[in-house]
């Protein structure tokens, strides 16, 4: 989770990722940030994030992103 928070803070350090629960719904992360995030996550955690995973529910909070990463690592 620490590595995820570091990645998120590199993208935008003005967001409180530990408490924010509407990163997508409140448009805190734009499409460029999401594309960057997906690339960074794939590299850092050796996963592949398919288009079917690109849903707000998977990206609205750091906890949701972390849950997705862990699930994809298991696959």
C-alpha distances in whole Angstrom, upper triangle without the diagonal:
4,5,5,6,9,10,11,12,14,16,17,16,18,16,14,11,10,14,15,16,18,17,19,22,22,22,20,19,22,22,22,18,18,19,18,14,15,17,14,11,14,15,12,11,15,15,18,17,21,23,23,19,20,20,19,18,15,14,15,12,8,8,11,9,7,10,12,10,10,13,14,13,16,19
4,5,5,6,9,10,10,12,14,15,14,17,15,14,11,10,14,16,17,20,18,21,23,23,23,20,19,22,23,22,19,18,20,18,15,16,17,14,13,16,15,12,12,16,17,20,20,23,25,25,22,22,23,21,21,18,16,17,14,10,11,14,12,10,13,15,13,13,17,18,16,19,22
4,5,5,6,9,10,11,13,14,14,17,16,15,12,13,16,17,19,20,18,20,23,24,23,20,18,21,21,20,17,16,18,15,12,14,14,10,9,12,12,8,9,13,14,17,17,21,23,24,20,20,22,21,20,17,16,17,15,11,13,15,12,10,14,14,12,13,16,16,15,18,20
4,5,5,6,9,10,11,13,13,15,14,13,10,11,14,14,15,17,14,17,20,20,19,17,15,18,18,17,14,13,15,13,9,11,12,9,8,11,12,9,9,13,13,15,15,18,20,21,17,17,18,17,17,14,12,14,11,8,10,11,8,7,11,12,9,11,14,14,14,17,19
4,5,5,6,9,10,10,10,12,11,10,7,8,12,12,14,16,13,16,19,19,18,15,14,17,19,18,14,14,16,14,11,14,15,12,11,15,15,12,13,17,17,19,18,21,22,23,19,19,19,18,18,15,13,14,11,7,10,12,10,9,13,14,13,14,18,18,17,20,23
4,5,5,6,9,10,9,13,12,12,10,11,15,15,17,19,16,18,22,21,20,17,15,18,19,18,14,15,16,13,11,14,14,11,11,14,14,11,13,16,17,19,19,22,24,25,21,21,22,20,21,18,16,17,14,11,14,16,13,12,16,17,15,17,20,19,19,22,24
4,5,5,7,9,10,13,12,13,11,13,16,15,17,18,14,16,20,20,18,15,13,15,16,14,11,11,13,10,7,10,10,7,8,11,11,9,11,14,15,16,16,19,20,22,19,18,19,18,19,16,13,15,13,10,14,15,11,12,15,15,13,16,18,18,17,21,22
4,5,5,6,7,10,9,10,7,10,13,12,14,14,11,13,17,16,15,12,10,13,14,13,9,10,12,10,7,11,12,9,10,13,14,12,14,17,17,18,16,19,20,21,18,16,17,16,17,14,11,12,10,8,12,13,10,11,15,15,14,16,19,18,19,22,23
4,5,5,4,8,8,9,8,11,13,13,15,16,13,16,19,17,16,13,12,14,16,15,11,13,15,12,10,14,15,12,13,17,16,14,17,20,20,21,20,23,24,25,22,20,21,19,20,18,14,15,13,11,14,16,14,14,18,18,17,20,22,22,22,25,27
4,6,6,10,11,13,12,14,17,16,18,18,15,17,21,19,17,14,12,14,16,13,10,12,14,10,10,13,13,10,12,15,15,13,16,19,19,21,20,23,23,25,22,20,22,20,22,19,16,17,16,14,17,18,15,16,20,20,18,21,23,22,22,26,27
4,7,9,10,12,11,15,17,15,17,16,12,14,17,16,14,11,9,10,12,10,6,9,11,8,7,11,12,10,12,15,15,14,17,19,19,19,18,21,21,23,20,18,19,17,19,17,14,15,14,13,17,17,14,16,19,19,17,21,23,22,22,26,27
4,6,6,10,10,13,15,13,15,15,11,13,16,15,13,9,8,10,13,11,8,11,13,11,10,14,15,13,15,18,18,17,20,22,22,23,21,23,23,25,22,19,20,18,20,18,14,14,14,13,17,17,15,17,20,20,19,22,25,24,25,28,29
4,6,8,9,12,13,13,16,16,13,16,18,16,15,11,11,14,17,15,12,14,17,14,13,17,18,16,17,20,20,19,21,24,24,25,23,26,26,27,24,22,23,20,21,20,16,16,14,13,17,18,17,18,21,22,21,23,26,26,26,29,31
4,7,9,12,12,11,15,14,12,15,17,14,13,10,11,14,17,16,13,16,18,16,15,19,21,19,20,23,23,22,24,27,27,27,25,28,27,28,25,23,23,20,21,21,17,16,14,14,18,19,18,19,23,23,23,25,28,28,28,31,33
4,6,9,9,8,11,11,9,12,14,12,12,8,9,13,16,16,12,14,17,16,14,18,20,18,18,22,22,21,22,25,25,25,23,25,25,26,23,20,20,17,18,17,14,12,11,11,14,16,15,16,19,20,20,23,25,25,26,29,30
4,6,6,6,10,11,10,14,15,13,14,10,12,16,19,19,15,16,20,18,16,19,21,19,19,22,23,21,22,26,25,26,24,26,26,27,23,22,21,18,18,17,14,12,10,10,12,14,14,15,18,19,20,21,24,25,25,28,30
4,5,5,8,10,8,12,14,13,13,10,11,15,17,17,14,14,17,16,13,16,18,16,15,19,20,18,19,22,21,22,20,23,23,23,20,19,18,15,15,14,11,10,7,6,9,11,11,12,14,16,16,18,20,21,22,24,26
4,6,9,11,11,15,16,16,17,14,15,18,21,21,17,17,21,19,16,18,21,18,17,21,22,19,19,23,22,24,22,25,25,25,21,21,20,17,16,15,13,11,8,6,8,11,11,11,14,16,16,17,20,21,22,24,26
4,6,9,10,14,14,14,15,13,15,18,21,22,18,18,22,21,18,20,23,21,20,23,25,23,23,26,25,26,24,26,26,26,22,21,19,16,15,15,13,11,8,8,9,12,13,14,15,17,18,19,21,23,24,26,28
4,6,7,10,11,10,12,9,11,15,18,19,16,16,19,19,16,18,21,20,19,22,24,22,22,25,24,25,22,24,24,23,20,18,17,13,13,13,11,8,6,8,9,11,12,14,15,17,18,20,21,22,24,26,27
4,6,9,9,9,11,10,12,15,17,19,16,15,19,19,16,18,21,20,19,22,24,23,22,25,23,23,20,22,21,21,17,16,14,11,10,11,9,5,5,8,9,9,11,13,14,15,17,18,19,21,23,24,26
4,5,5,5,8,8,9,12,15,17,14,13,17,18,16,17,21,20,19,22,24,23,23,26,24,23,20,21,20,19,17,15,12,9,9,11,8,5,6,10,11,10,12,15,15,16,18,20,21,22,24,26,26
4,6,6,6,5,6,9,11,13,11,10,14,14,12,14,17,17,16,19,21,21,21,23,21,21,18,19,18,18,16,13,12,8,10,10,7,4,6,9,11,10,11,14,15,15,17,19,20,20,23,25,25
4,5,5,6,6,8,9,12,10,9,13,14,13,14,17,17,17,19,22,22,22,24,21,20,17,18,16,16,14,11,9,6,8,9,7,5,8,11,13,11,11,15,16,15,17,20,20,20,23,25,25
4,5,8,9,10,12,15,14,13,16,18,16,17,21,21,20,23,25,25,25,27,24,23,20,20,18,18,16,13,11,7,9,11,9,7,10,14,15,13,14,18,18,17,20,22,22,23,26,27,27
4,6,8,10,13,15,14,14,17,18,17,19,22,22,21,24,26,26,26,29,27,26,22,23,21,21,19,16,14,10,12,14,11,9,11,14,16,15,16,19,20,20,22,24,25,25,28,30,30
4,5,6,9,12,11,11,14,15,15,16,19,20,20,22,24,24,25,27,25,24,21,21,19,20,18,15,13,10,13,14,11,9,12,15,17,16,16,19,21,20,21,24,25,25,27,29,30
4,6,10,11,9,10,14,14,13,16,18,18,18,21,23,22,23,26,24,24,21,22,20,21,19,16,15,12,14,14,11,9,11,13,16,15,15,18,20,19,20,23,24,24,26,29,29
4,7,8,6,7,10,10,10,12,14,15,15,18,19,19,20,23,21,20,17,19,17,19,16,13,13,11,13,13,9,9,11,12,15,14,13,16,18,17,18,21,22,22,24,26,27
4,6,5,6,9,10,10,12,14,15,16,18,20,21,22,24,22,21,18,18,17,18,17,13,13,12,15,15,11,12,14,15,18,17,15,19,21,19,20,23,24,23,25,28,28
4,5,5,6,9,10,11,12,14,15,17,19,20,21,22,20,18,15,16,14,16,15,11,12,12,15,14,12,13,15,17,19,18,16,19,21,18,19,23,23,21,24,27,26
4,5,5,6,8,10,11,12,14,16,17,18,20,21,20,18,16,17,15,18,17,13,15,15,18,16,14,15,17,17,21,19,17,20,22,20,19,23,24,22,24,27,27
4,6,5,6,9,10,10,12,14,15,16,18,19,18,17,15,17,16,18,16,13,14,13,16,14,11,13,14,14,17,16,14,16,19,17,17,21,22,20,22,25,25
4,5,5,6,9,10,10,12,14,15,16,17,16,14,12,13,12,14,12,9,11,10,13,11,8,11,12,13,15,14,11,14,16,14,14,18,19,17,19,22,22
4,5,5,6,9,10,11,13,14,15,16,15,13,11,12,11,14,13,10,13,13,16,14,11,14,16,16,18,17,14,16,18,16,15,19,19,17,19,22,22
4,6,5,6,9,10,11,12,14,15,14,14,12,14,14,17,15,13,15,16,18,15,13,15,16,15,18,17,14,16,18,16,15,19,20,18,19,23,22
4,5,5,6,9,10,10,12,13,12,12,11,13,14,16,13,11,14,13,15,12,10,13,13,11,14,13,10,12,15,13,12,15,17,15,16,20,20
4,5,5,6,9,10,11,11,10,9,7,10,10,13,10,9,12,13,14,11,10,13,14,13,15,13,10,12,14,11,10,14,15,12,14,17,17
4,5,5,6,9,10,10,10,9,9,11,13,15,13,12,16,17,18,15,14,17,17,16,18,17,13,15,17,14,12,16,17,14,15,19,18
4,5,5,6,8,10,10,11,11,14,16,18,15,15,17,18,19,15,14,17,16,14,16,16,12,13,16,14,12,15,17,14,15,18,19
4,5,5,6,8,7,9,8,12,14,16,13,13,15,16,16,13,12,15,14,12,14,13,9,10,12,10,8,11,13,11,11,15,15
4,6,6,5,5,6,7,10,13,15,13,13,16,18,18,14,14,18,17,15,17,16,12,12,14,12,9,12,13,10,10,14,14
4,6,5,7,9,11,14,16,19,16,17,20,21,21,18,17,20,20,17,19,18,15,14,17,15,11,14,16,13,12,16,16
4,6,8,11,12,16,18,20,17,18,20,21,21,17,17,20,18,15,17,17,13,12,15,14,10,12,15,13,11,15,16
4,6,9,11,14,17,18,15,17,19,20,20,16,16,19,18,15,15,15,12,10,12,11,7,9,11,9,8,11,13
4,7,10,13,16,18,15,17,20,22,21,17,18,21,20,18,18,18,15,13,15,13,9,11,12,9,8,11,11
4,6,10,13,14,12,14,17,19,18,15,15,19,19,17,17,16,13,12,13,10,7,9,10,6,6,9,9
4,6,10,11,10,12,15,17,17,14,15,19,19,18,18,16,13,14,14,11,9,12,11,7,9,12,10
4,7,8,6,8,11,14,14,11,12,16,16,16,16,14,11,13,13,9,9,12,11,8,10,13,11
4,5,6,7,10,14,14,12,13,17,18,18,19,16,14,16,15,11,12,14,13,10,13,15,12
4,5,5,8,12,13,12,13,16,18,19,20,16,15,17,17,13,14,17,15,13,16,18,16
4,5,7,11,12,10,13,15,18,19,19,15,14,17,15,12,14,16,14,12,16,17,15
4,6,9,9,7,9,12,14,15,15,11,10,13,12,8,10,13,11,10,13,15,13
4,7,9,7,8,11,13,14,15,12,11,14,14,10,12,15,14,13,16,18,17
4,5,6,7,9,12,14,14,11,11,14,13,11,14,16,15,14,18,19,18
4,5,5,6,9,12,13,9,10,14,13,12,14,17,16,16,20,21,21
4,6,6,8,11,11,7,9,12,11,10,13,15,14,15,18,19,19
4,6,8,9,9,5,5,9,8,6,9,12,11,12,15,16,16
4,6,7,9,6,5,9,10,9,11,13,14,14,16,18,19
4,7,8,7,8,11,11,11,14,16,16,17,19,21,22
4,5,5,6,9,10,11,12,14,15,17,18,20,22
4,5,5,6,9,10,10,12,14,15,16,18,20
4,5,5,6,9,10,10,12,14,15,17,19
4,5,5,6,9,10,11,12,14,16,17
4,5,5,6,9,10,11,12,14,16
4,5,5,6,9,10,10,13,15
4,5,5,6,9,10,11,13
4,5,5,6,9,10,11
4,5,5,6,9,10
4,5,5,6,9
4,5,5,7
4,5,5
4,6
4
